[in-house]
Amino acid sequence: MEDFPYELIDVSLSNNKSLKETISMLKKACCEKTINEPLYKIIGELVTKLEEKRITNEKFFEYISSIHFQVSALLIDDKLSNILDRLDDGYYLATQGIYGDIETIRKEALEELIHFKNYK
């Protein structure tokens, strides 16, 4: 009984808490590493594929947009969410001809996300 995750009791009593607080408690109970590490591995693989030109810029940024949506919905990693949000917005602005260009945002994405290759 000593391995019981008492954080789950907090979660079960959280009906008066905000969704953000409840998710935060649940993440603590379920170990963030369980969620973060596979996510980081996926991003690392995407970076490798983009570097090796095994996926197009368009496909890469589609994945980034999808991951950003999921990360922000689950409130997983604020820093990562901010990076993905900026890259997603930058890619949109570049493809619409509003601001910047695709090659610059591609380079920025590689620079920002290169360290995720370490999670393979």
Secondary structure as GFF3:
##gff-version 3
##sequence-region A 1 120
A	DSSP	alpha_helix	7	12	.	.	.	ID=ss1
A	DSSP	alpha_helix	19	30	.	.	.	ID=ss2
A	DSSP	alpha_helix	32	51	.	.	.	ID=ss3
A	DSSP	alpha_helix	57	74	.	.	.	ID=ss4
A	DSSP	alpha_helix	78	95	.	.	.	ID=ss5
A	DSSP	alpha_helix	102	113	.	.	.	ID=ss6
A	DSSP	three_ten_helix	114	119	.	.	.	ID=ss7
###
